[in-house]
Structures are given as C-alpha cells and as structure tokens.
Amino acid sequence: MHTAVRRRPVQRRSLERFERILDSCGELLDEVGYTGLTTKEVARRAQVPIGTLYQFFPGIEGLLGALAQRNLEHFTERLSGRVEAERPVDVGALVDLAVDEYVLMHRATPGFGVVDFGAVGWEDAESTHMLDAVLDNNTAVADRLWTFAADLLTDSSGPDPRLALRIALECADAVLRLAFRTDPDGDPVLVAECKRLLRGYLAPSG
C-alpha cells in the first residue's frame, strides 16, 4: 500500500498549493481518466514545479489516494451538517440524506466520477486500498458512516448491524455506479431504487 501523502502542509502557502494540486488532479481525471493521469500534467495544471508535487505526494497513486481521502472527508462533513440540521429519526431518513449527498458530490466535484472514495471500477490492490492500508475502500467508508448510523441500526439490522452497513454500502456502490453510467447526472429512477433497496435491507420491518 502506498502512502497517500508524503508531507502534510502547515503553512498557508503550502496548503494552498496542496489543495490546488488535488483540484487539478480532479479536473484532469474528468478529461483523461484514471490511466491517462500523469504527475507532470497535474503539476502543469496546478502551476507548481514538479518537485513541489513530489514534496507532498510520493507518486500518482499517492495523489489519487489523497484525493479519495479528501472526497471522503468532504462527504462526511456534508453529511454531518445535514444530520445535525435534519435529525433523521430512522434508517430510511439517514439513507436518503447519505445518497443525496453522494449524488450532489458526484455532480459537482471534479474527478469524483473517476475517483470518489477509490478508483471507480478498478479492483487492483492499489485501487481498492486508497483509504487504508488494511481495509478496502468500502469497508473504510462504512467505518466512517457507522458514526452516523450506529444508533439507528442497532435495533433494526439483525445481529450484526456493522456487517449490514458494509453490505448495504457495497450494494449502493453498484447501483449508484449504474445510475451515473446511465445518466451523467445520475438516473433519478435508479437513485430512487438505490434508496428503496437500502431502506428495505437495513430496516426491513420499516
């Protein structure tokens, strides 16, 4: 497993460069895809010397891993804000919030359709462990979502609610990928079916 970040910036100028490199990476992913990305082109787009990029990232996989980690941070921050504002009282309401936030990020975040919380559609060892050296990407995401779901799932998802959440995430991943393959903005019928599937699985008595 690669180390996503070689050095985390502290000073404002370095932090701005770090974020600009990740922004440029996302933009280029939309243009050239996962396999067409190069550190040289990312540095050129970000208007930084290639050496500056390598001060922060050990290589292309580290760059992509850092982007996936940033996407997950932004997703959980957005979901946290929605949960705090709307106070979902059951699993179905939480499912709606989580799916809606994912869809909104997919539409608005450069590169998200290629690298969301991992490399979409790629199953090699590097791609499936962008977020954690031990856990695969979806397990790492499920662990983060457990913070929001624990209280709502404990009474509704059988003897192992954490496993239920992990399986639900795998299902959501597949259906939402299909939704965005069908429609660049996410096929609304498939997005609705994703929510229905998750509600039915996580809260079958609801």
C-alpha positions as CSV (number, residue, x, y, z in Angstrom):
1,M,0.0,0.0,0.0
2,H,1.3,3.4,-0.9
3,T,1.5,6.3,1.5
4,A,-1.1,8.8,0.2
5,V,0.7,11.9,1.5
6,R,4.5,12.2,2.0
7,R,4.2,15.5,3.8
8,R,1.2,17.4,5.0
9,P,1.4,21.2,4.6
10,V,1.2,23.5,7.6
11,Q,1.8,27.0,6.2
12,R,-0.9,28.7,4.3
13,R,1.0,29.0,1.1
14,S,1.9,25.3,1.1
15,L,-1.6,24.4,2.0
16,E,-3.0,26.4,-1.0
17,R,-0.6,24.6,-3.3
18,F,-1.5,21.2,-1.8
19,E,-5.2,21.9,-2.4
20,R,-4.6,23.3,-5.9
21,I,-2.7,20.1,-6.8
22,L,-5.7,18.0,-5.7
23,D,-8.1,20.3,-7.6
24,S,-6.1,19.9,-10.7
25,C,-5.9,16.2,-10.3
26,G,-9.7,16.0,-10.1
27,E,-10.1,18.2,-13.2
28,L,-7.7,16.1,-15.2
29,L,-9.4,12.9,-14.2
30,D,-12.6,14.1,-15.9
31,E,-10.6,14.9,-19.0
32,V,-8.1,12.0,-19.4
33,G,-9.3,9.3,-16.9
34,Y,-7.6,7.2,-14.3
35,T,-5.0,5.6,-16.6
36,G,-4.2,8.8,-18.5
37,L,-3.2,10.9,-15.5
38,T,0.4,11.9,-15.0
39,T,2.1,13.8,-12.2
40,K,3.8,16.1,-14.8
41,E,0.4,17.2,-16.2
42,V,-1.1,17.6,-12.7
43,A,1.8,19.9,-11.8
44,R,1.5,21.9,-15.0
45,R,-2.2,22.4,-14.5
46,A,-1.7,23.4,-10.9
47,Q,1.1,25.8,-11.9
48,V,3.6,24.3,-9.5
49,P,7.1,22.8,-10.1
50,I,7.0,19.0,-10.4
51,G,9.4,19.0,-7.4
52,T,6.7,20.7,-5.3
53,L,4.2,17.9,-6.1
54,Y,6.7,15.3,-5.1
55,Q,7.3,17.1,-1.8
56,F,3.7,16.3,-0.9
57,F,3.0,13.1,-2.8
58,P,5.2,10.0,-3.5
59,G,3.6,9.5,-6.9
60,I,0.4,9.2,-8.9
61,E,-1.1,6.5,-6.6
62,G,-0.4,8.7,-3.6
63,L,-2.0,11.7,-5.3
64,L,-5.1,9.7,-6.1
65,G,-5.3,8.3,-2.6
66,A,-5.1,11.8,-1.2
67,L,-7.9,12.9,-3.5
68,A,-10.1,9.9,-2.4
69,Q,-9.4,10.8,1.3
70,R,-10.3,14.4,0.7
71,N,-13.5,13.3,-1.0
72,L,-14.4,11.2,2.0
73,E,-13.7,14.0,4.4
74,H,-15.9,16.4,2.4
75,F,-18.7,13.8,2.2
76,T,-18.7,13.1,5.9
77,E,-18.6,16.8,6.7
78,R,-21.5,17.5,4.4
79,L,-23.5,14.5,5.8
80,S,-22.7,15.6,9.3
81,G,-24.2,19.0,8.6
82,R,-27.3,17.5,7.1
83,V,-27.7,15.1,10.0
84,E,-27.3,17.9,12.6
85,A,-29.8,20.1,10.8
86,E,-32.4,17.5,9.9
87,R,-32.1,15.0,12.8
88,P,-33.1,11.8,11.0
89,V,-35.2,9.6,13.2
90,D,-34.9,6.3,11.3
91,V,-32.6,4.5,8.9
92,G,-34.7,5.4,5.9
93,A,-34.2,9.1,6.6
94,L,-30.5,8.7,7.0
95,V,-30.3,6.7,3.8
96,D,-32.0,9.5,1.9
97,L,-29.5,12.1,3.3
98,A,-26.4,9.9,2.5
99,V,-27.5,9.1,-1.0
100,D,-28.5,12.6,-1.8
101,E,-25.1,14.0,-0.6
102,Y,-23.3,11.4,-2.7
103,V,-25.2,12.3,-5.8
104,L,-24.7,16.0,-5.2
105,M,-20.9,15.5,-4.8
106,H,-20.8,13.3,-7.9
107,R,-22.4,16.1,-9.9
108,A,-20.3,19.0,-8.6
109,T,-16.9,17.6,-7.6
110,P,-14.3,17.4,-10.3
111,G,-13.0,13.9,-10.8
112,F,-15.5,12.3,-8.4
113,G,-16.9,10.1,-11.1
114,V,-13.4,8.5,-11.6
115,V,-12.1,8.6,-8.1
116,D,-14.8,9.0,-5.4
117,F,-13.6,7.1,-2.3
118,G,-11.4,4.9,-4.5
119,A,-10.8,4.3,-8.2
120,V,-14.2,3.6,-9.7
121,G,-14.3,0.3,-11.5
122,W,-10.7,-0.7,-10.7
123,E,-10.1,-3.7,-8.5
124,D,-6.3,-4.0,-8.2
125,A,-4.7,-3.9,-4.8
126,E,-3.6,-0.2,-5.0
127,S,-7.1,0.9,-6.2
128,T,-9.0,-0.9,-3.5
129,H,-6.9,0.3,-0.7
130,M,-6.7,4.0,-1.4
131,L,-8.1,5.0,2.0
132,D,-6.5,2.4,4.3
133,A,-3.5,0.0,4.2
134,V,-5.6,-2.8,5.7
135,L,-9.2,-2.1,4.9
136,D,-10.6,-2.0,1.4
137,N,-12.2,1.3,0.4
138,N,-15.8,0.4,1.1
139,T,-15.0,-1.0,4.5
140,A,-13.2,2.2,5.4
141,V,-16.2,4.2,4.2
142,A,-18.6,2.0,6.2
143,D,-16.5,2.6,9.3
144,R,-16.8,6.3,8.9
145,L,-20.6,6.1,8.3
146,W,-21.0,4.0,11.4
147,T,-20.7,7.2,13.3
148,F,-24.0,8.4,11.9
149,A,-25.7,5.0,11.7
150,A,-24.9,3.2,14.9
151,D,-27.9,4.3,17.0
152,L,-30.4,3.9,14.1
153,L,-29.1,0.5,13.0
154,T,-28.6,-1.3,16.3
155,D,-32.3,-2.2,16.7
156,S,-33.2,-2.8,13.0
157,S,-30.4,-4.6,11.2
158,G,-30.1,-8.1,12.8
159,P,-27.4,-9.4,14.9
160,D,-24.5,-7.7,13.2
161,P,-25.5,-4.1,12.1
162,R,-22.0,-3.2,11.2
163,L,-21.9,-6.0,8.7
164,A,-25.3,-4.9,7.4
165,L,-24.0,-1.4,6.8
166,R,-21.0,-2.8,5.0
167,I,-23.2,-4.9,2.7
168,A,-25.5,-2.0,2.1
169,L,-22.6,0.2,1.1
170,E,-21.5,-2.4,-1.5
171,C,-25.0,-2.5,-2.9
172,A,-25.3,1.3,-3.0
173,D,-21.9,1.5,-4.7
174,A,-23.0,-0.8,-7.5
175,V,-26.4,0.8,-8.1
176,L,-25.1,4.4,-8.0
177,R,-22.4,3.5,-10.5
178,L,-25.1,2.2,-12.8
179,A,-27.1,5.4,-12.2
180,F,-24.2,7.5,-13.4
181,R,-23.3,5.3,-16.3
182,T,-26.9,5.6,-17.5
183,D,-27.2,9.4,-16.9
184,P,-24.2,11.8,-16.3
185,D,-26.3,13.5,-13.6
186,G,-27.4,10.2,-12.1
187,D,-30.5,8.5,-13.4
188,P,-33.3,9.6,-10.9
189,V,-35.1,6.3,-11.2
190,L,-32.0,4.3,-10.3
191,V,-31.1,6.7,-7.5
192,A,-34.6,6.2,-6.1
193,E,-34.3,2.5,-6.4
194,C,-31.0,2.6,-4.6
195,K,-32.7,4.3,-1.6
196,R,-35.5,1.8,-1.7
197,L,-33.1,-1.1,-1.7
198,L,-31.1,0.3,1.2
199,R,-34.2,1.0,3.3
200,G,-35.6,-2.4,2.6
201,Y,-32.3,-4.1,3.6
202,L,-31.3,-2.0,6.6
203,A,-34.8,-1.6,8.1
204,P,-36.9,-4.5,6.7
205,S,-39.6,-4.0,9.3
206,G,-40.0,-0.3,8.5
